[in-house]
Amino acid sequence: MGIVKPQPPNRSRRPGPNPLPLHLAMARSQYASAQAAFAQMTQHRGATTLGRHWADRYGHLPKAAVSRALKDYCEQRLSRFLNGVEQYQSDSFSRPASQPAIVCTFGGTRVLSHGGVGQTILLVPSLINPSWILDLLPARSFAAFLVERGFHVCSIDWGQPGLAEGRFGLEEYCLARLVPAIAALSRERGPIHLIGYCLGGNIALAAALEAQRKVEAGVATFTAIAAPWDFSAMGDAARRLVAQTYHDIKPVLARTGVMPASALQALFAQLDPTQIERKFVRFGDLNPKDPEDRAAMDHFIAIEDWSNSGPDLAQAVVEETFIGFYGANTPAKGRWQVAGTPVDPSRLHCPAMILAAGDDRIVPKASTLALARQLPAPHVISPNAGHVGMMVGSKAQSQCWTPVADWLVHQSGRI
């Protein structure tokens, strides 16, 4: 397998957070709803947290005076939000690219090497966001940490859907991209440790089951981090929103064959309508001249750049995940198939580890634990973190990286 150095990305003024008009509209709507809720002095369903807070705390004071104060507060908060967005868009920080070497390619998918010696780990990210969340910054790199712990670390970069991938579903990504990557690495370096993050955990599981049927494609261990399995745990509101999004985007899918990344980002924004406003208000309050604030700003920008850089999704992937996973809960019900066979976790032969984050709002803990219950005797831990925080947050190393590395070191001694 040859080694080729990729070109560094080209950085210009940031357009995000994407889709910006939606985030601006939701922020303004939140402030307007807060004022309306306070004016009605009610706990009606449309009341925002902000409106209820003011009604509970200041409802005993003269309503007109408090109403003016709330209006001023909302205007000031909008200004802080817009300041945060402007500060993010115009900041000169650019994530220092580690530029991992390209080991091999399969269509538009690249296998990247992060270096190291010892047994090989292959990191499998979700299809939804870029792979570099696993190698975000020098001090926040899961890949670099595993290298330091004595492993040779590679990762999958799915890339944008090309002519071939435009017709791919999860099965094709598994069989035509991930399984050949596992086979190529294992032929050269022996059985590998497979780690999947988010939807990458689902694809990695299917690939591990397929690989264990092939002598030339050995998987030593399987680890799933925040892999969504039981979609009933997502909640009825989220599942209805996903169904509505699919209905709205269906004409675009039929015409272009892909779901634009901006449409997916709009869906995530609606799952937590106040999150972007809260994040950018806090970001706008940071002082770039303060060393601690500057470090926090760099970390924030790196994560936002990552979340705003997702690829488009092929039509078949959208239909399989939106209709099959969210709508029919096919993984948990044993109806998700790859190569004509149900993806059955109970048939996995190798040791397995599951990480289900306790504060994950994207993939609830219960969803991932359902996968653990179907695996034969997995090692399970529950980091006290969110979906992204468990990979790159301040507690990621202690609560996620170290337990995974320790378990892999232990398993490595058995190979």
C-alpha positions in Angstrom: 0.0 0.0 0.0 1.5 3.3 -1.1 1.7 6.5 1.0 0.5 9.8 -0.4 0.3 13.1 1.4 -3.0 14.9 1.1 -3.2 18.6 0.4 -4.2 20.8 3.3 -7.7 22.3 3.2 -8.3 25.8 1.9 -9.7 28.1 4.6 -11.8 31.2 3.9 -14.3 33.2 5.9 -16.7 30.8 7.6 -20.3 30.9 6.4 -21.7 29.0 9.4 -23.3 28.1 11.6 -25.3 26.3 8.9 -28.0 27.0 7.9 -27.5 30.5 9.3 -30.9 31.9 8.3 -32.6 29.1 10.2 -30.5 29.7 13.3 -31.2 33.5 13.2 -34.9 32.8 12.8 -35.0 30.4 15.7 -33.1 32.8 18.0 -35.5 35.6 17.2 -38.4 33.3 17.7 -37.1 32.2 21.1 -36.9 35.8 22.3 -40.4 36.7 20.9 -41.8 33.5 22.6 -40.2 34.4 25.9 -41.8 37.8 25.9 -45.2 36.4 24.8 -45.1 33.7 27.5 -44.3 36.3 30.2 -47.0 38.6 29.0 -49.6 35.9 29.3 -48.1 34.8 32.7 -48.8 31.2 31.8 -47.0 27.8 31.5 -48.6 27.1 28.1 -46.9 24.6 25.9 -45.4 27.2 23.7 -43.6 28.9 26.5 -39.8 28.9 26.3 -37.5 28.1 29.2 -36.5 31.8 29.2 -40.1 33.0 29.4 -41.0 30.6 32.2 -38.0 31.6 34.1 -38.9 35.3 34.0 -42.5 34.5 34.9 -41.5 32.4 37.8 -38.9 34.8 39.1 -40.4 38.2 38.4 -44.1 37.5 38.1 -44.9 39.2 41.4 -43.4 42.5 40.2 -45.2 45.1 38.2 -45.8 43.5 34.8 -45.1 46.5 32.6 -41.7 47.2 34.2 -40.7 43.5 34.0 -41.9 43.3 30.4 -39.7 46.2 29.4 -36.8 44.6 31.2 -37.3 41.3 29.5 -37.5 43.1 26.1 -34.2 44.8 26.8 -32.7 41.6 28.0 -33.8 39.7 24.8 -32.4 42.5 22.6 -29.1 42.4 24.5 -28.9 38.6 24.1 -29.6 38.8 20.4 -26.8 41.3 20.1 -24.5 38.9 22.0 -25.6 36.0 19.8 -24.9 38.0 16.6 -21.6 39.1 18.0 -20.7 35.5 18.7 -21.6 34.5 15.1 -19.6 37.4 13.7 -16.6 36.5 15.9 -16.7 32.9 14.7 -17.0 33.8 11.1 -14.2 36.3 11.1 -11.7 34.6 13.5 -8.4 33.8 11.9 -7.9 30.5 13.7 -7.4 27.5 11.5 -7.2 24.0 12.8 -3.6 22.8 12.4 -3.9 19.9 10.0 -2.1 16.8 11.1 -2.1 15.6 7.5 -2.3 11.8 8.0 -0.9 9.8 5.1 -3.2 8.1 2.6 -2.6 4.4 2.9 -5.0 3.3 0.2 -8.3 4.3 -1.4 -11.5 2.6 -2.4 -13.5 4.8 -4.7 -14.0 8.1 -2.8 -13.1 6.5 0.5 -9.6 6.9 1.9 -7.8 4.9 4.6 -5.6 7.4 6.5 -2.6 6.5 8.7 -1.9 8.5 11.9 1.3 6.7 12.5 2.4 4.5 15.4 3.6 0.9 15.8 2.1 -2.2 17.3 -1.3 -3.7 16.5 -3.5 -1.8 14.2 -6.6 0.2 15.1 -9.1 1.3 12.4 -11.3 4.2 13.4 -14.6 4.3 11.6 -16.5 7.7 11.8 -20.1 8.4 11.0 -21.1 9.2 7.4 -22.7 12.4 8.6 -19.6 14.4 9.6 -16.0 14.5 8.6 -13.6 12.0 10.1 -11.3 14.5 11.7 -13.4 14.7 14.9 -11.2 11.7 15.8 -8.1 13.9 15.3 -9.5 17.3 16.1 -6.5 19.2 17.6 -3.0 18.2 18.9 -4.3 18.1 22.5 -7.8 16.7 21.6 -6.9 13.8 19.3 -8.2 10.4 20.0 -6.1 9.0 17.2 -2.9 10.6 18.6 -3.7 9.3 22.1 -4.0 5.8 20.8 -0.7 6.1 19.0 1.0 7.2 22.2 -0.5 4.1 23.9 1.4 1.9 21.5 -0.9 1.3 18.6 -0.7 1.8 14.8 -3.7 3.9 14.1 -5.6 4.3 10.9 -9.0 5.9 10.1 -11.6 5.9 7.4 -12.4 9.1 5.5 -15.6 8.4 3.7 -15.4 11.6 1.5 -18.2 13.2 -0.5 -20.5 10.8 -2.5 -19.0 10.5 -6.0 -20.6 8.8 -9.0 -20.4 5.4 -7.4 -21.2 6.4 -3.8 -24.2 8.4 -5.0 -25.9 5.0 -5.4 -24.7 3.6 -2.1 -26.7 2.6 0.9 -25.1 1.5 4.2 -24.6 -2.0 2.7 -22.4 -0.7 -0.1 -20.4 1.5 2.3 -19.9 -1.6 4.4 -19.2 -4.2 1.7 -17.5 -2.1 -1.0 -15.5 0.3 1.2 -15.0 -0.8 4.8 -14.7 -4.6 4.4 -12.0 -4.1 1.7 -10.2 -1.6 4.0 -10.2 -4.2 6.8 -9.0 -6.9 4.5 -6.1 -4.7 3.1 -4.9 -3.7 6.6 -5.3 -7.2 8.1 -3.4 -8.9 5.3 -0.4 -6.6 5.9 -0.6 -6.1 9.7 -2.7 -9.0 11.1 -6.1 -8.8 12.9 -7.2 -5.2 13.6 -9.1 -3.5 16.3 -12.2 -1.9 14.9 -13.6 1.2 16.6 -16.8 2.8 15.2 -18.2 6.2 16.3 -21.9 7.1 16.1 -23.4 5.6 12.8 -19.8 4.4 12.1 -20.4 1.9 14.9 -23.3 0.4 13.1 -21.4 0.1 9.8 -18.3 -1.2 11.7 -20.5 -3.9 13.4 -21.9 -5.1 10.0 -18.4 -5.1 8.6 -17.0 -7.1 11.5 -19.7 -9.7 11.1 -18.9 -9.9 7.4 -15.2 -9.9 8.0 -15.3 -12.8 10.5 -16.6 -14.9 7.6 -13.6 -14.1 5.5 -10.2 -15.5 6.5 -8.3 -12.7 4.9 -10.2 -9.9 6.8 -9.5 -10.4 10.5 -11.1 -8.3 13.2 -9.5 -8.7 16.7 -11.9 -6.6 18.7 -14.9 -4.4 18.1 -15.7 -1.2 19.9 -18.8 1.0 19.4 -18.9 4.5 20.7 -22.4 6.1 20.9 -23.7 3.8 18.2 -27.5 4.3 17.7 -29.3 0.9 17.8 -32.7 1.1 19.4 -34.4 4.1 17.8 -37.4 4.0 20.0 -35.1 5.5 22.6 -34.8 8.7 20.4 -38.3 9.8 21.5 -41.5 10.3 19.5 -40.9 14.0 18.8 -37.5 13.4 17.3 -38.8 10.5 15.2 -41.7 12.6 13.9 -39.3 15.4 13.0 -37.1 13.0 11.1 -40.1 11.6 9.2 -41.3 15.2 8.4 -37.8 16.1 7.2 -37.7 13.1 4.9 -41.1 14.1 3.5 -39.9 17.6 2.9 -36.6 16.6 1.3 -38.0 13.8 -0.8 -38.4 15.9 -4.0 -34.7 17.1 -3.7 -33.6 13.5 -3.2 -35.5 12.4 -6.3 -34.0 15.2 -8.4 -30.4 15.2 -7.2 -29.8 11.8 -5.6 -28.3 13.3 -2.4 -29.5 15.1 0.7 -27.5 18.4 1.1 -25.5 18.7 4.2 -27.3 21.9 5.0 -30.6 20.0 5.2 -29.2 17.6 7.7 -27.8 20.4 9.8 -31.2 22.0 9.8 -32.7 18.8 11.1 -30.1 18.7 14.0 -30.9 22.3 14.7 -34.5 21.6 15.2 -33.8 18.7 17.5 -32.4 21.3 20.0 -33.7 24.7 18.9 -31.9 26.7 21.5 -28.5 25.0 21.4 -26.8 27.2 18.8 -28.1 30.4 20.4 -26.7 29.3 23.8 -23.4 28.2 22.3 -22.8 31.4 20.4 -23.8 33.7 23.2 -21.2 32.1 25.4 -18.6 32.2 22.6 -19.3 35.9 21.9 -18.6 36.6 25.6 -15.0 35.2 25.4 -12.0 37.5 25.3 -9.6 36.5 22.5 -6.8 38.3 24.4 -7.2 36.1 27.5 -5.1 32.9 27.1 -7.7 30.6 28.7 -10.5 32.2 26.6 -8.3 32.0 23.5 -7.8 28.2 24.0 -11.5 27.8 24.5 -12.2 29.7 21.4 -9.9 27.6 19.3 -11.5 24.4 20.6 -15.0 25.8 19.9 -14.1 26.9 16.4 -12.5 23.5 15.6 -15.7 21.7 16.6 -18.0 24.2 14.8 -15.9 23.9 11.6 -16.2 20.1 11.9 -20.0 20.2 12.4 -20.4 22.6 9.5 -18.3 20.6 7.1 -20.4 17.5 6.7 -20.8 15.7 3.3 -24.0 15.3 1.4 -25.7 12.0 2.0 -26.7 9.6 -0.8 -30.4 9.0 -1.3 -30.2 5.3 -0.3 -28.4 6.2 3.0 -31.1 8.8 3.8 -33.9 6.4 3.1 -32.3 3.5 5.1 -31.6 5.7 8.1 -34.6 8.0 8.1 -37.3 5.5 7.1 -35.6 2.2 8.2 -33.7 3.1 11.3 -35.8 6.0 12.7 -39.1 5.0 11.3 -39.2 1.2 11.5 -36.4 0.7 14.1 -34.9 -2.0 11.9 -31.6 -2.5 13.8 -33.2 -3.3 17.2 -35.9 -5.4 15.6 -33.4 -7.5 13.7 -34.6 -6.3 10.3 -31.5 -4.4 9.1 -29.8 -6.5 6.6 -26.4 -6.4 4.9 -25.5 -9.0 2.2 -28.9 -10.5 2.6 -28.3 -11.4 6.3 -29.6 -9.6 9.4 -27.0 -7.6 11.2 -27.2 -9.8 14.4 -24.9 -8.6 17.2 -25.2 -12.0 19.0 -23.2 -13.6 16.2 -20.1 -11.5 16.7 -17.3 -13.7 17.9 -14.6 -11.2 18.9 -14.4 -9.3 22.2 -16.6 -6.2 22.2 -16.7 -2.9 24.1 -19.6 -0.4 24.2 -19.5 3.2 25.2 -23.0 4.8 25.9 -22.7 8.4 27.1 -25.0 9.5 29.9 -25.6 13.0 28.6 -25.9 12.2 24.9 -28.8 14.1 23.3 -28.1 12.8 19.8 -27.8 9.1 20.6 -29.4 8.5 24.0 -27.7 6.1 26.3 -30.6 3.7 26.1 -30.3 3.4 22.4 -26.6 2.3 22.6 -27.2 0.0 25.6 -29.7 -1.9 23.5 -26.8 -2.9 21.3 -24.8 -4.0 24.3 -27.6 -6.3 25.4 -27.5 -8.1 22.1 -23.8 -8.7 22.0 -22.2 -11.7 23.8 -20.7 -10.4 27.1 -19.5 -6.9 26.0 -17.5 -4.6 28.2 -19.7 -1.5 28.8 -18.9 1.9 30.2 -21.1 5.0 30.4 -19.0 8.3 30.2 -20.6 11.3 31.9 -20.5 13.3 28.7 -22.4 14.3 25.5 -22.2 12.9 22.0 -19.3 15.1 20.9 -17.9 15.9 24.3 -17.1 12.2 24.9 -14.7 12.4 21.9 -13.1 15.8 22.3 -14.4 17.4 25.5 -12.3 18.2 28.6 -13.1 14.8 30.1 -12.8 12.8 26.9 -9.3 11.5 27.8 -10.2 10.3 31.3 -13.8 9.1 30.6 -13.5 7.7 27.1 -10.0 7.5 25.6 -8.2 5.9 28.5 -10.8 3.2 29.2 -10.8 2.2 25.6 -7.0 2.2 25.4 -6.7 0.2 28.6 -9.2 -2.4 27.4 -7.5 -2.7 24.0 -4.1 -3.1 25.7 -5.6 -5.9 27.8 -7.1 -7.5 24.7 -3.9 -7.1 22.7 -2.1 -9.4 25.1 -4.5 -12.2 24.2 -3.8 -12.0 20.4 
